[in-house]
Amino acid sequence: MKKPISATIDEELINWIKKELQNRERYRNKSHLIEIALDTLRKKEAKK
């Protein structure tokens, strides 16, 4: 089950997100990109 959240994000990261979202084959929307980024970080941290 997915739940909405709110976050304050640095403008530089927002610009990066906008650039990445131009590739619609990779990310459906901002939420999808952020979810993938957090999941990647979680897996990386679990390997430590």
N, C-alpha and C positions, 0 to 999 in steps of 0.2 A: 504494500500500500504506500503510495507516495503522498507526501504532505507538502504544502507550500511553505517556504521560508522567506525571510527577508535578510539582505546582507548589504553592508556598505562596502563598496569596492573602489580601489584606487583608480583614478581616471586613466592611467597608463594601461592597467589591466582591462578596463572597459574598451579602450581602443583596440587592444589585442583581440578581445572577444569579437568585436565587430568585424575585424579583418578575417578571423577564423571562420565566422559564420557565412562568409561569401562562398565557402565550399559547402554547398547544401548536400553533397553526396556523403560528407563525413559527419556533419552535425545537423540535426533537425531544427534546433533553436537554442537559445541561451541556456535553458535548463538542462538540455541534453549535454551540451558542452561542459557545463559545470559538474554535472553528475559523473561524466567520464573522467574529468580531471581529479575529482575527489576520490573516485574509485581507484584510479591509478596511484594516487598518493597513499591511500590505505594499503594497497598491495605492496608498495615499495617499503612502507614502514613495517609491515608484517614480516618481511624478509630479514629485518635486522635482528 
